[in-house]
Amino acid sequence: MPSSFQRATNSISFFGNSGFDLIVSIPLSERVINTIMLFIFCLFIIEDFMQAVYV
């Protein structure tokens, strides 16, 4: 029981650390561009949804 629990926490911490390292390693400009693209994409979806609702 303790060994499996320890393995689970170790795997979770490993994935968390690797994800954090991945986020840090990505340049800030690339993250900003991805965020802007995602925001524009969401705006297009919201606009289409509003047109479908009001028509």
MODELLER restraints for C-alpha pairs under 7 A, 6 or more apart:
rsr = mdl.restraints
at = mdl.atoms
